[in-house]
């Protein structure tokens, strides 16, 4: 419990507005709930949210200590009142979450609060599985990233040992990630391997494809398989043998089959004709192959997880016509 004594400069303010100003991490909906539950008292009694405060009033706030901290990137999850997660799988060590296109995984220059990691940490905090004040160093963390406009499975580690193992397995290619995409055009041949070198331009946030090694370029290997073609569009499954920025997008564009909706590497006229503004790319399947020891995660060896639905597949290649 914390107490505030109202000074003359704060007198006249509404109760809810005063608390909101002094506890910016407390979600507005939770603030109103706490007032209704009388966990916020004025002079020892419950009060209405719109009561005006007077000089000398004593506020008693029966609220978790973490809400009194100063806002930072590490505690912004507290502002998420209702976590929105599509959980594919969960156990005591990890979460597999189906990230929808449009959400960023970590805070960037455009978004600080509505991020996937904030929703995951808020979810675990509200389940009382994790609290930053219980830990010396560890916070639930993501093991892989997906672009804002790409959807699919993201792995979140609930403890440090899981994070260490999964980072190792991803590095050693012991976790297989399969993607679905829609290309403009028919890949020729229908199935194959795209090999090259990708060079990232940090200023433009864009990647270029090169058939031969270039200074700063990184090896990129993509396997693809055409599943179906309807008119000018093809449904293609891709599997990454390397994990590079924009790898599938730039690789498919390189063979003349850019992704539908891709604003960087695609066909603008075609994208506009279909009214698509996000690349049709989804990390839809994850397999834990684990040919080597996986420690506390050995129980996942051989298991495969798939998302329930891929929006653009339902739209352009519905299974039931």
Secondary structure, DSSP 4 states (H G I P E B T S, - for coil): -EEEE--TTTTT-BHHHHHHHH-TTS-HHHHHHHHHTT-EEETTEE--TTPBP-TT-EEEE---GGGGSPP-TTTGGGG-SS----EEEE-SSEEEEEEPTT-BSS--SS-SSSBHHHHHHHHHHHTTS--TTT-SS---EESS---TT-EEEEEEESSHHHHHHHHHHHHTT-EEEEEEEEEES--SSSEEEEEEEEEEETTTTEEEEESS--TT-EEEEEEEEEEEEETTEEEEEEEESS--TTHHHHHHHHTT-PBTT-TTTS-HHHHHHTT--S--EEEEEEEE---S--GGGGGGTT-EEE-S--HHHHHHS-S--
